[in-house]
Amino acid sequence: MYAIIEIGGRQYNVEKGSRVRCEKLDQEANAIMTIDKVLMLKEGENMQIGRPYVSGAEVKAKVVAHGRGKKIVVLKYKNKTNYRRKYGHRQYFTSLLIEDIKG
């Protein structure tokens, strides 16, 4: 079974056993969470598309870990004015393990 879910305003393609790295969620590690914002379900030839969500569908996911992504370097520069700013950013994330998809 295959599903498209929405977490934190973004859409993710998930299957049973897959891992998803999404925006940081307020869940503890090893917690089981239920995601009911399922946009599409597909099993074999059967496909259900929600308007906007599929009613009665849910995805169970386990919170594996929280962390921070790789650092990105942001550099601002303006020509001829001696203006230079350099800073870095590391985005927080939550890693989820998809355990079950119910349609």
N, CA, C and O atoms as CSV, one atom per row, in Angstrom:
chain,resi,resn,atom,element,x,y,z
A,1,MET,N,N,0.843,-1.179,0.000
A,1,MET,CA,C,0.000,0.000,0.000
A,1,MET,C,C,0.885,1.237,0.000
A,1,MET,O,O,1.971,1.237,0.579
A,2,TYR,N,N,0.414,2.277,-0.647
A,2,TYR,CA,C,1.156,3.495,-0.887
A,2,TYR,C,C,0.260,4.677,-0.524
A,2,TYR,O,O,-0.941,4.631,-0.788
A,3,ALA,N,N,0.810,5.725,0.071
A,3,ALA,CA,C,-0.001,6.870,0.464
A,3,ALA,C,C,0.788,8.160,0.305
A,3,ALA,O,O,2.019,8.167,0.330
A,4,ILE,N,N,0.052,9.244,0.140
A,4,ILE,CA,C,0.635,10.587,0.168
A,4,ILE,C,C,0.007,11.288,1.364
A,4,ILE,O,O,-1.214,11.418,1.452
A,5,ILE,N,N,0.864,11.741,2.293
A,5,ILE,CA,C,0.379,12.360,3.526
A,5,ILE,C,C,0.875,13.799,3.607
A,5,ILE,O,O,1.792,14.203,2.892
A,6,GLU,N,N,0.243,14.558,4.495
A,6,GLU,CA,C,0.637,15.947,4.714
A,6,GLU,C,C,1.057,16.121,6.175
A,6,GLU,O,O,0.294,15.832,7.097
A,7,ILE,N,N,2.290,16.602,6.363
A,7,ILE,CA,C,2.817,16.883,7.700
A,7,ILE,C,C,3.485,18.250,7.644
A,7,ILE,O,O,4.380,18.482,6.831
A,8,GLY,N,N,3.049,19.144,8.506
A,8,GLY,CA,C,3.682,20.458,8.583
A,8,GLY,C,C,3.588,21.258,7.305
A,8,GLY,O,O,4.493,22.038,7.006
A,9,GLY,N,N,2.516,21.092,6.536
A,9,GLY,CA,C,2.340,21.857,5.311
A,9,GLY,C,C,3.073,21.297,4.111
A,9,GLY,O,O,3.034,21.898,3.038
A,10,ARG,N,N,3.742,20.161,4.260
A,10,ARG,CA,C,4.459,19.531,3.143
A,10,ARG,C,C,3.897,18.147,2.895
A,10,ARG,O,O,3.328,17.530,3.796
A,11,GLN,N,N,4.057,17.658,1.672
A,11,GLN,CA,C,3.519,16.360,1.290
A,11,GLN,C,C,4.651,15.358,1.141
A,11,GLN,O,O,5.725,15.682,0.634
A,12,TYR,N,N,4.389,14.117,1.598
A,12,TYR,CA,C,5.390,13.063,1.565
A,12,TYR,C,C,4.780,11.789,0.986
A,12,TYR,O,O,3.629,11.457,1.272
A,13,ASN,N,N,5.563,11.076,0.165
A,13,ASN,CA,C,5.166,9.768,-0.343
A,13,ASN,C,C,5.653,8.726,0.652
A,13,ASN,O,O,6.840,8.691,0.978
A,14,VAL,N,N,4.752,7.874,1.140
A,14,VAL,CA,C,5.143,6.902,2.153
A,14,VAL,C,C,4.624,5.508,1.797
A,14,VAL,O,O,3.599,5.349,1.133
A,15,GLU,N,N,5.360,4.523,2.256
A,15,GLU,CA,C,4.969,3.117,2.203
A,15,GLU,C,C,5.248,2.532,3.576
A,15,GLU,O,O,5.916,3.162,4.396
A,16,LYS,N,N,4.749,1.345,3.829
A,16,LYS,CA,C,5.017,0.693,5.107
A,16,LYS,C,C,6.504,0.373,5.192
A,16,LYS,O,O,7.077,-0.216,4.276
A,17,GLY,N,N,7.119,0.766,6.300
A,17,GLY,CA,C,8.544,0.527,6.505
A,17,GLY,C,C,9.450,1.651,6.022
A,17,GLY,O,O,10.663,1.582,6.222
A,18,SER,N,N,8.901,2.678,5.397
A,18,SER,CA,C,9.750,3.765,4.908
A,18,SER,C,C,9.998,4.789,6.017
A,18,SER,O,O,9.253,4.864,6.994
A,19,ARG,N,N,11.063,5.574,5.839
A,19,ARG,CA,C,11.407,6.620,6.793
A,19,ARG,C,C,11.177,7.971,6.157
A,19,ARG,O,O,11.448,8.173,4.974
A,20,VAL,N,N,10.667,8.901,6.964
A,20,VAL,CA,C,10.381,10.248,6.498
A,20,VAL,C,C,11.077,11.220,7.434
A,20,VAL,O,O,11.018,11.069,8.655
A,21,ARG,N,N,11.734,12.212,6.862
A,21,ARG,CA,C,12.365,13.267,7.650
A,21,ARG,C,C,11.557,14.540,7.430
A,21,ARG,O,O,11.581,15.110,6.339
A,22,CYS,N,N,10.841,14.988,8.463
A,22,CYS,CA,C,9.935,16.131,8.327
A,22,CYS,C,C,10.343,17.233,9.300
A,22,CYS,O,O,11.306,17.091,10.053
A,23,GLU,N,N,9.597,18.327,9.270
A,23,GLU,CA,C,9.838,19.425,10.199
A,23,GLU,C,C,9.713,18.918,11.635
A,23,GLU,O,O,9.059,17.905,11.883
A,24,LYS,N,N,10.337,19.618,12.574
A,24,LYS,CA,C,10.324,19.181,13.965
A,24,LYS,C,C,8.898,19.150,14.507
A,24,LYS,O,O,8.148,20.115,14.359
A,25,LEU,N,N,8.527,18.028,15.139
A,25,LEU,CA,C,7.211,17.841,15.729
A,25,LEU,C,C,7.334,17.791,17.248
A,25,LEU,O,O,8.383,17.430,17.782
A,26,ASP,N,N,6.261,18.154,17.936
A,26,ASP,CA,C,6.256,18.131,19.398
A,26,ASP,C,C,5.843,16.755,19.902
A,26,ASP,O,O,4.820,16.617,20.573
A,27,GLN,N,N,6.623,15.752,19.585
A,27,GLN,CA,C,6.406,14.376,20.031
A,27,GLN,C,C,7.709,13.884,20.648
A,27,GLN,O,O,8.792,14.334,20.273
A,28,GLU,N,N,7.600,12.967,21.589
A,28,GLU,CA,C,8.801,12.401,22.188
A,28,GLU,C,C,9.300,11.232,21.349
A,28,GLU,O,O,8.555,10.664,20.550
A,29,ALA,N,N,10.557,10.882,21.538
A,29,ALA,CA,C,11.132,9.752,20.815
A,29,ALA,C,C,10.421,8.466,21.213
A,29,ALA,O,O,10.026,8.305,22.368
A,30,ASN,N,N,10.258,7.557,20.269
A,30,ASN,CA,C,9.584,6.259,20.408
A,30,ASN,C,C,8.075,6.390,20.614
A,30,ASN,O,O,7.428,5.405,20.968
A,31,ALA,N,N,7.504,7.558,20.406
A,31,ALA,CA,C,6.054,7.737,20.509
A,31,ALA,C,C,5.406,7.313,19.200
A,31,ALA,O,O,5.981,7.482,18.125
A,32,ILE,N,N,4.201,6.760,19.304
A,32,ILE,CA,C,3.421,6.382,18.129
A,32,ILE,C,C,2.432,7.512,17.851
A,32,ILE,O,O,1.690,7.928,18.741
A,33,MET,N,N,2.427,8.006,16.616
A,33,MET,CA,C,1.495,9.073,16.260
A,33,MET,C,C,0.643,8.648,15.080
A,33,MET,O,O,1.070,7.855,14.241
A,34,THR,N,N,-0.567,9.184,15.026
A,34,THR,CA,C,-1.495,8.878,13.949
A,34,THR,C,C,-1.650,10.116,13.082
A,34,THR,O,O,-1.938,11.204,13.580
A,35,ILE,N,N,-1.455,9.941,11.782
A,35,ILE,CA,C,-1.574,11.032,10.821
A,35,ILE,C,C,-2.849,10.788,10.029
A,35,ILE,O,O,-2.971,9.781,9.332
A,36,ASP,N,N,-3.804,11.716,10.137
A,36,ASP,CA,C,-5.076,11.537,9.441
A,36,ASP,C,C,-5.196,12.420,8.203
A,36,ASP,O,O,-6.224,12.388,7.527
A,37,LYS,N,N,-4.185,13.193,7.898
A,37,LYS,CA,C,-4.196,14.021,6.694
A,37,LYS,C,C,-3.609,13.228,5.536
A,37,LYS,O,O,-2.470,13.450,5.125
A,38,VAL,N,N,-4.410,12.296,5.015
A,38,VAL,CA,C,-3.999,11.436,3.911
A,38,VAL,C,C,-4.625,11.991,2.636
A,38,VAL,O,O,-5.848,12.065,2.524
A,39,LEU,N,N,-3.798,12.377,1.683
A,39,LEU,CA,C,-4.273,12.974,0.443
A,39,LEU,C,C,-4.625,11.929,-0.609
A,39,LEU,O,O,-5.546,12.134,-1.401
A,40,MET,N,N,-3.897,10.804,-0.625
A,40,MET,CA,C,-4.139,9.770,-1.625
A,40,MET,C,C,-3.727,8.412,-1.085
A,40,MET,O,O,-2.739,8.300,-0.359
A,41,LEU,N,N,-4.476,7.388,-1.436
A,41,LEU,CA,C,-4.146,6.000,-1.113
A,41,LEU,C,C,-4.128,5.190,-2.396
A,41,LEU,O,O,-4.959,5.403,-3.280
A,42,LYS,N,N,-3.190,4.266,-2.504
A,42,LYS,CA,C,-3.149,3.383,-3.662
A,42,LYS,C,C,-2.759,1.985,-3.199
A,42,LYS,O,O,-1.748,1.797,-2.522
A,43,GLU,N,N,-3.573,1.016,-3.575
A,43,GLU,CA,C,-3.289,-0.384,-3.291
A,43,GLU,C,C,-3.596,-1.175,-4.537
A,43,GLU,O,O,-4.759,-1.373,-4.891
A,44,GLY,N,N,-2.546,-1.630,-5.205
A,44,GLY,CA,C,-2.734,-2.343,-6.473
A,44,GLY,C,C,-3.303,-1.395,-7.522
A,44,GLY,O,O,-2.708,-0.360,-7.824
A,45,GLU,N,N,-4.468,-1.756,-8.079
A,45,GLU,CA,C,-5.128,-0.913,-9.069
A,45,GLU,C,C,-6.114,0.070,-8.445
A,45,GLU,O,O,-6.567,0.998,-9.116
A,46,ASN,N,N,-6.452,-0.123,-7.164
A,46,ASN,CA,C,-7.409,0.751,-6.494
A,46,ASN,C,C,-6.721,2.025,-6.003
A,46,ASN,O,O,-5.689,1.978,-5.335
A,47,MET,N,N,-7.321,3.161,-6.352
A,47,MET,CA,C,-6.760,4.446,-5.935
A,47,MET,C,C,-7.878,5.314,-5.373
A,47,MET,O,O,-8.947,5.435,-5.972
A,48,GLN,N,N,-7.618,5.915,-4.213
A,48,GLN,CA,C,-8.569,6.848,-3.610
A,48,GLN,C,C,-7.885,8.204,-3.495
A,48,GLN,O,O,-6.799,8.321,-2.927
A,49,ILE,N,N,-8.533,9.220,-4.039
A,49,ILE,CA,C,-8.004,10.576,-3.972
A,49,ILE,C,C,-8.950,11.399,-3.123
A,49,ILE,O,O,-10.155,11.416,-3.373
A,50,GLY,N,N,-8.415,12.082,-2.121
A,50,GLY,CA,C,-9.231,12.850,-1.198
A,50,GLY,C,C,-9.543,14.241,-1.704
A,50,GLY,O,O,-8.856,14.777,-2.574
A,51,ARG,N,N,-10.604,14.819,-1.137
A,51,ARG,CA,C,-10.996,16.182,-1.476
A,51,ARG,C,C,-11.225,16.969,-0.205
A,51,ARG,O,O,-12.394,17.109,0.154
A,52,PRO,N,N,-10.277,17.488,0.505
A,52,PRO,CA,C,-8.841,17.385,0.269
A,52,PRO,C,C,-8.217,16.126,0.876
A,52,PRO,O,O,-7.127,15.727,0.466
A,53,TYR,N,N,-8.899,15.480,1.864
A,53,TYR,CA,C,-8.325,14.300,2.505
A,53,TYR,C,C,-9.235,13.100,2.305
A,53,TYR,O,O,-10.444,13.247,2.123
A,54,VAL,N,N,-8.637,11.902,2.340
A,54,VAL,CA,C,-9.394,10.668,2.234
A,54,VAL,C,C,-10.037,10.398,3.586
A,54,VAL,O,O,-9.345,10.323,4.601
A,55,SER,N,N,-11.355,10.251,3.603
A,55,SER,CA,C,-12.054,10.046,4.872
A,55,SER,C,C,-11.832,8.625,5.372
A,55,SER,O,O,-11.893,7.667,4.601
A,56,GLY,N,N,-11.575,8.501,6.657
A,56,GLY,CA,C,-11.372,7.199,7.281
A,56,GLY,C,C,-9.980,6.618,7.106
A,56,GLY,O,O,-9.708,5.531,7.615
A,57,ALA,N,N,-9.100,7.300,6.412
A,57,ALA,CA,C,-7.742,6.796,6.195
A,57,ALA,C,C,-6.811,7.385,7.245
A,57,ALA,O,O,-6.952,8.542,7.642
A,58,GLU,N,N,-5.864,6.576,7.684
A,58,GLU,CA,C,-4.873,7.061,8.648
A,58,GLU,C,C,-3.574,6.302,8.488
A,58,GLU,O,O,-3.550,5.161,8.027
A,59,VAL,N,N,-2.505,6.952,8.873
A,59,VAL,CA,C,-1.166,6.379,8.807
A,59,VAL,C,C,-0.588,6.419,10.211
A,59,VAL,O,O,-0.595,7.465,10.861
A,60,LYS,N,N,-0.083,5.275,10.683
A,60,LYS,CA,C,0.560,5.221,11.996
A,60,LYS,C,C,2.067,5.280,11.786
A,60,LYS,O,O,2.637,4.550,10.974
A,61,ALA,N,N,2.694,6.178,12.548
A,61,ALA,CA,C,4.136,6.373,12.425
A,61,ALA,C,C,4.771,6.419,13.805
A,61,ALA,O,O,4.161,6.873,14.773
A,62,LYS,N,N,6.010,5.939,13.877
A,62,LYS,CA,C,6.772,5.953,15.123
A,62,LYS,C,C,7.858,7.016,15.008
A,62,LYS,O,O,8.575,7.082,14.010
A,63,VAL,N,N,7.971,7.848,16.044
A,63,VAL,CA,C,9.007,8.875,16.066
A,63,VAL,C,C,10.326,8.194,16.414
A,63,VAL,O,O,10.499,7.682,17.520
A,64,VAL,N,N,11.250,8.194,15.464
A,64,VAL,CA,C,12.531,7.523,15.668
A,64,VAL,C,C,13.501,8.431,16.417
A,64,VAL,O,O,14.100,8.018,17.409
A,65,ALA,N,N,13.656,9.662,15.946
A,65,ALA,CA,C,14.630,10.558,16.565
A,65,ALA,C,C,14.365,12.001,16.157
A,65,ALA,O,O,13.652,12.270,15.190
A,66,HIS,N,N,14.949,12.914,16.908
A,66,HIS,CA,C,14.972,14.326,16.568
A,66,HIS,C,C,16.423,14.695,16.285
A,66,HIS,O,O,17.341,14.085,16.834
A,67,GLY,N,N,16.628,15.680,15.441
A,67,GLY,CA,C,18.001,16.086,15.151
A,67,GLY,C,C,18.050,17.396,14.414
A,67,GLY,O,O,17.057,18.113,14.292
A,68,ARG,N,N,19.247,17.690,13.924
A,68,ARG,CA,C,19.467,18.893,13.139
A,68,ARG,C,C,20.139,18.499,11.834
A,68,ARG,O,O,20.996,17.617,11.802
A,69,GLY,N,N,19.736,19.167,10.759
A,69,GLY,CA,C,20.269,18.869,9.439
A,69,GLY,C,C,21.667,19.426,9.247
A,69,GLY,O,O,22.271,19.961,10.176
A,70,LYS,N,N,22.173,19.293,8.030
A,70,LYS,CA,C,23.488,19.813,7.700
A,70,LYS,C,C,23.449,21.335,7.673
A,70,LYS,O,O,22.413,21.933,7.382
A,71,LYS,N,N,24.573,21.948,7.974
A,71,LYS,CA,C,24.648,23.406,8.002
A,71,LYS,C,C,24.667,23.950,6.576
A,71,LYS,O,O,25.379,23.453,5.703
A,72,ILE,N,N,23.863,24.983,6.376
A,72,ILE,CA,C,23.943,25.726,5.122
A,72,ILE,C,C,24.552,27.085,5.443
A,72,ILE,O,O,24.294,27.660,6.501
A,73,VAL,N,N,25.353,27.583,4.530
A,73,VAL,CA,C,26.031,28.850,4.723
A,73,VAL,C,C,25.315,29.898,3.882
A,73,VAL,O,O,25.112,29.712,2.682
A,74,VAL,N,N,24.934,31.000,4.520
A,74,VAL,CA,C,24.260,32.096,3.835
A,74,VAL,C,C,25.230,33.262,3.779
A,74,VAL,O,O,25.784,33.665,4.802
A,75,LEU,N,N,25.432,33.797,2.604
A,75,LEU,CA,C,26.373,34.897,2.414
A,75,LEU,C,C,25.639,36.039,1.722
A,75,LEU,O,O,25.103,35.870,0.626
A,76,LYS,N,N,25.618,37.209,2.372
A,76,LYS,CA,C,25.040,38.406,1.770
A,76,LYS,C,C,26.195,39.301,1.348
A,76,LYS,O,O,27.160,39.472,2.093
A,77,TYR,N,N,26.096,39.864,0.167
A,77,TYR,CA,C,27.178,40.686,-0.374
A,77,TYR,C,C,26.590,41.774,-1.252
A,77,TYR,O,O,25.727,41.517,-2.091
A,78,LYS,N,N,27.075,43.007,-1.045
A,78,LYS,CA,C,26.685,44.106,-1.927
A,78,LYS,C,C,27.949,44.711,-2.521
A,78,LYS,O,O,28.925,44.981,-1.821
A,79,ASN,N,N,27.902,44.908,-3.791
A,79,ASN,CA,C,29.046,45.382,-4.541
A,79,ASN,C,C,29.371,46.852,-4.206
A,79,ASN,O,O,28.468,47.674,-4.051
A,80,LYS,N,N,30.634,47.159,-4.101
A,80,LYS,CA,C,31.166,48.529,-3.963
A,80,LYS,C,C,30.837,49.223,-2.650
A,80,LYS,O,O,31.154,50.403,-2.501
A,81,THR,N,N,30.213,48.542,-1.691
A,81,THR,CA,C,29.854,49.209,-0.443
A,81,THR,C,C,30.507,48.550,0.773
A,81,THR,O,O,30.232,48.955,1.903
A,82,ASN,N,N,31.352,47.560,0.574
A,82,ASN,CA,C,32.041,46.839,1.647
A,82,ASN,C,C,31.041,46.203,2.621
A,82,ASN,O,O,31.267,46.205,3.831
A,83,TYR,N,N,29.932,45.659,2.093
A,83,TYR,CA,C,28.906,45.011,2.907
A,83,TYR,C,C,28.992,43.510,2.691
A,83,TYR,O,O,28.740,43.013,1.594
A,84,ARG,N,N,29.353,42.791,3.756
A,84,ARG,CA,C,29.437,41.333,3.699
A,84,ARG,C,C,28.898,40.767,5.002
A,84,ARG,O,O,29.294,41.208,6.080
A,85,ARG,N,N,27.997,39.791,4.913
A,85,ARG,CA,C,27.475,39.102,6.089
A,85,ARG,C,C,27.470,37.615,5.788
A,85,ARG,O,O,26.996,37.174,4.741
A,86,LYS,N,N,28.007,36.855,6.727
A,86,LYS,CA,C,28.067,35.409,6.558
A,86,LYS,C,C,27.523,34.764,7.824
A,86,LYS,O,O,27.972,35.078,8.926
A,87,TYR,N,N,26.572,33.877,7.672
A,87,TYR,CA,C,26.046,33.138,8.817
A,87,TYR,C,C,25.584,31.766,8.357
A,87,TYR,O,O,25.393,31.529,7.165
A,88,GLY,N,N,25.406,30.870,9.313
A,88,GLY,CA,C,24.980,29.514,9.014
A,88,GLY,C,C,23.632,29.210,9.640
A,88,GLY,O,O,23.163,29.929,10.522
A,89,HIS,N,N,23.015,28.132,9.170
A,89,HIS,CA,C,21.713,27.711,9.691
A,89,HIS,C,C,21.636,26.188,9.647
A,89,HIS,O,O,22.031,25.558,8.666
A,90,ARG,N,N,21.115,25.608,10.738
A,90,ARG,CA,C,20.857,24.168,10.788
A,90,ARG,C,C,19.396,23.977,11.170
A,90,ARG,O,O,18.961,24.424,12.231
A,91,GLN,N,N,18.637,23.308,10.297
A,91,GLN,CA,C,17.208,23.127,10.505
A,91,GLN,C,C,16.948,21.917,11.394
A,91,GLN,O,O,17.565,20.868,11.210
A,92,TYR,N,N,16.041,22.054,12.352
A,92,TYR,CA,C,15.626,20.934,13.188
A,92,TYR,C,C,14.699,20.020,12.396
A,92,TYR,O,O,13.923,20.490,11.564
A,93,PHE,N,N,14.779,18.709,12.654
A,93,PHE,CA,C,13.911,17.761,11.972
A,93,PHE,C,C,13.491,16.654,12.916
A,93,PHE,O,O,14.085,16.466,13.977
A,94,THR,N,N,12.449,15.917,12.514
A,94,THR,CA,C,11.983,14.721,13.197
A,94,THR,C,C,11.983,13.582,12.192
A,94,THR,O,O,11.465,13.733,11.086
A,95,SER,N,N,12.552,12.454,12.560
A,95,SER,CA,C,12.588,11.292,11.695
A,95,SER,C,C,11.471,10.332,12.102
A,95,SER,O,O,11.362,9.951,13.268
A,96,LEU,N,N,10.640,9.944,11.125
A,96,LEU,CA,C,9.498,9.066,11.376
A,96,LEU,C,C,9.672,7.746,10.640
A,96,LEU,O,O,10.195,7.713,9.526
A,97,LEU,N,N,9.232,6.656,11.266
A,97,LEU,CA,C,9.192,5.335,10.635
A,97,LEU,C,C,7.713,4.981,10.439
A,97,LEU,O,O,6.950,4.927,11.403
A,98,ILE,N,N,7.321,4.743,9.199
A,98,ILE,CA,C,5.930,4.443,8.882
A,98,ILE,C,C,5.673,2.975,9.229
A,98,ILE,O,O,6.319,2.085,8.676
A,99,GLU,N,N,4.728,2.721,10.144
A,99,GLU,CA,C,4.453,1.365,10.592
A,99,GLU,C,C,3.229,0.753,9.945
A,99,GLU,O,O,3.216,-0.448,9.674
A,100,ASP,N,N,2.190,1.552,9.687
A,100,ASP,CA,C,0.964,0.966,9.161
A,100,ASP,C,C,0.178,2.018,8.389
A,100,ASP,O,O,0.172,3.196,8.745
A,101,ILE,N,N,-0.488,1.567,7.319
A,101,ILE,CA,C,-1.360,2.436,6.526
A,101,ILE,C,C,-2.731,1.764,6.458
A,101,ILE,O,O,-2.855,0.629,5.997
A,102,LYS,N,N,-3.758,2.480,6.923
A,102,LYS,CA,C,-5.114,1.944,6.900
A,102,LYS,C,C,-5.979,2.816,6.001
A,102,LYS,O,O,-5.915,4.044,6.049
A,103,GLY,N,N,-6.798,2.147,5.170
A,103,GLY,CA,C,-7.625,2.892,4.224
A,103,GLY,C,C,-9.043,2.831,4.483
A,103,GLY,O,O,-9.832,3.424,3.747
